Amino acid sequence: MKAFFPKAALVAIFSLFFSALPVVPAAALELVMVEQQGCSYCEMWNEQIAPIYPKTAEGRFAPLRRLDIGEVDSGEIAFARMVNFTPTFVLVDAGRELGRIEGYPGEDFFWWLLGKLLRENSDFEGAGG
C-alpha cells in the first residue's frame, strides 16, 4: 500500500528545515577601499563621497574599511586577483572578494557602479534596485 503524505505536512517540514539554515547578515559585507598616499583619485573620492558614504543605504549595508595598497598581501582578504590601481573598491564578505570597482569614475558613476555591485552580489535593494 502506498503511503499518503499531505501537502501541508510537506510544506511544514520544508519550512522548518529552511528556517533553520543560517542566514548571512548584511553586516558581514564590507566595502574595502584600497588606497595609497598621493593618489589624486583617492583624494577626490575622499572629498566627494567619504563624508556621506556612512549615511547612505549603501554605506549602512556595506560599511567602508580602508586598506593601504602595501597591506593587500597580508592575507586578511582573499582577493580574486591582484590589486593594481588605487582606489580600488572591493566588496568583501567574510574576508572573500565578491566583486570590485577599479578606479574612481566620478561621483555619479561611482554610485551607479556601487549599486550594481551590491545588487549583483547580495540582497541589497537600495536605489535603482
C-alpha positions as CSV (number, residue, x, y, z in Angstrom):
1,M,0.0,0.0,0.0
2,K,1.3,3.4,-1.0
3,A,1.8,5.9,1.9
4,F,0.0,9.2,1.5
5,F,1.7,12.4,2.8
6,P,-0.4,15.5,2.8
7,K,1.0,18.6,1.0
8,A,0.5,20.7,4.2
9,A,2.8,18.3,6.1
10,L,5.5,18.6,3.4
11,V,5.2,22.4,3.5
12,A,5.6,22.4,7.2
13,I,8.7,20.1,7.1
14,F,10.3,22.2,4.4
15,S,9.5,25.4,6.3
16,L,11.1,24.1,9.4
17,F,14.2,22.9,7.5
18,F,14.8,26.1,5.6
19,S,14.1,28.3,8.7
20,A,17.0,26.5,10.4
21,L,19.5,27.3,7.7
22,P,22.0,30.1,8.7
23,V,21.4,33.4,7.1
24,V,24.5,35.6,6.4
25,P,23.6,39.0,7.7
26,A,24.4,42.1,5.5
27,A,26.6,43.3,8.4
28,A,29.1,40.7,7.2
29,L,29.6,42.7,4.0
30,E,32.1,45.5,3.8
31,L,33.4,47.7,1.1
32,V,37.2,47.8,1.3
33,M,38.9,50.8,-0.3
34,V,42.4,50.1,-1.3
35,E,44.3,53.4,-1.4
36,Q,47.7,54.9,-1.2
37,Q,49.3,58.2,-0.2
38,G,49.4,60.7,-3.0
39,C,46.6,59.1,-5.1
40,S,44.7,62.0,-6.6
41,Y,41.6,59.9,-7.3
42,C,41.6,58.7,-3.7
43,E,41.7,62.3,-2.6
44,M,38.8,63.2,-4.9
45,W,36.8,60.2,-3.6
46,N,37.6,61.4,0.0
47,E,36.3,64.9,-0.8
48,Q,33.2,63.9,-2.7
49,I,32.0,60.6,-1.2
50,A,33.7,59.8,2.1
51,P,31.7,62.3,4.2
52,I,28.3,61.0,3.1
53,Y,29.1,57.3,2.5
54,P,28.3,56.1,6.0
55,K,24.9,57.9,5.9
56,T,23.7,56.2,2.7
57,A,21.9,52.9,2.3
58,E,25.0,51.6,0.6
59,G,27.2,52.7,3.4
60,R,25.0,51.1,6.1
61,F,24.7,47.9,4.0
62,A,28.4,47.6,3.3
63,P,30.5,49.7,5.7
64,L,33.7,51.1,4.5
65,R,37.1,49.8,5.5
66,R,40.3,51.3,4.3
67,L,43.4,49.3,3.3
68,D,46.7,50.7,2.1
69,I,47.9,49.1,-1.1
70,G,51.0,47.9,0.7
71,E,48.8,45.8,3.1
72,V,47.0,43.9,0.3
73,D,49.3,40.9,0.6
74,S,48.6,40.5,4.3
75,G,46.3,37.5,3.7
76,E,43.5,39.2,5.5
77,I,41.3,39.2,2.4
78,A,41.1,36.6,-0.3
79,F,41.3,38.9,-3.4
80,A,40.1,37.3,-6.7
81,R,43.1,38.9,-8.4
82,M,45.9,41.3,-7.8
83,V,45.0,44.9,-6.9
84,N,46.9,47.2,-9.3
85,F,45.1,50.5,-9.1
86,T,44.1,53.0,-6.4
87,P,41.5,53.5,-5.5
88,T,40.0,50.0,-5.9
89,F,36.8,49.3,-4.1
90,V,36.3,45.6,-3.2
91,L,33.1,44.2,-1.9
92,V,34.1,41.6,0.7
93,D,32.0,39.0,2.6
94,A,33.8,37.2,5.5
95,G,37.2,38.0,4.0
96,R,36.4,36.9,0.4
97,E,36.1,39.2,-2.5
98,L,32.7,39.2,-4.2
99,G,33.4,42.0,-6.8
100,R,35.2,45.3,-7.3
101,I,35.3,48.7,-8.8
102,E,38.7,49.7,-10.1
103,G,39.4,53.5,-10.0
104,Y,37.1,56.4,-9.2
105,P,35.0,57.4,-12.2
106,G,33.4,60.4,-10.6
107,E,30.6,60.8,-8.1
108,D,27.5,59.9,-10.2
109,F,29.1,56.9,-12.0
110,F,30.6,55.6,-8.7
111,W,27.1,55.4,-7.1
112,W,25.7,53.6,-10.1
113,L,28.6,51.1,-10.2
114,L,28.4,50.5,-6.4
115,G,24.6,49.9,-6.5
116,K,25.1,47.5,-9.4
117,L,27.9,45.7,-7.5
118,L,25.8,45.4,-4.4
119,R,22.6,44.2,-6.2
120,E,24.5,41.6,-8.2
121,N,26.3,40.2,-5.1
122,S,23.9,40.5,-2.3
123,D,20.3,41.1,-1.3
124,F,20.7,44.9,-1.4
125,E,17.6,46.7,-2.6
126,G,18.7,50.3,-2.5
127,A,18.1,52.9,-5.1
128,G,17.9,51.5,-8.6
129,G,17.1,48.0,-7.3
